[in-house]
Amino acid sequence: MTELKTLKDFRTDGNSGNPYAESRDLTLDELKQEAIKHIKENILKIEAHSHQKFVSENSYLACTQCRNYFIQIQWIKYFFNITDEELV
């Protein structure tokens, strides 16, 4: 089985051996910035929902729509190696 790669596995020095990657229009930093924007948008969508009827701290996980946003956030953070400090 092939191991999945994350963004940090792609080389940025032009020696990747992949002609598509070396001729790309976007840099990896630009992709990471777009990912951070998407995460922040999803956080705002979660915060826009009112979950006061739930008692627990993670009450948004009981909402299917918010849980889907949360899962997207986690996947993007993993793939792009984004830390919580970068989201501030």
C-alpha positions, 0 to 999 in steps of 0.5 A, spaced: 500 500 500 502 506 498 503 511 504 499 518 503 503 524 503 502 531 506 504 537 504 511 537 508 513 531 504 513 535 497 520 538 496 520 546 494 527 546 492 526 545 485 529 538 485 523 534 486 523 530 480 516 532 478 516 536 472 508 538 474 510 540 481 516 544 479 512 548 474 506 550 478 503 557 479 502 556 486 507 555 491 506 551 497 506 557 502 500 560 498 497 553 498 498 553 506 495 560 506 489 558 502 488 552 507 488 557 513 483 561 510 479 555 509 479 553 516 478 560 519 471 560 514 469 553 517 471 556 524 466 562 523 461 557 520 461 553 527 461 559 531 455 562 527 451 556 530 447 556 536 449 550 540 446 553 547 441 547 548 447 542 548 451 542 555 458 539 553 464 543 551 464 539 544 457 541 543 458 542 536 459 535 535 452 533 536 450 538 530 451 534 523 453 540 519 458 543 525 461 536 525 462 536 518 466 542 518 470 540 524 472 534 520 474 538 514 478 543 519 482 537 522 483 534 515 486 540 512 490 541 519 493 534 518 495 535 510 498 542 510 501 541 517 498 547 520 498 548 528 494 552 532 499 557 533 498 559 525 491 560 526 491 565 531 
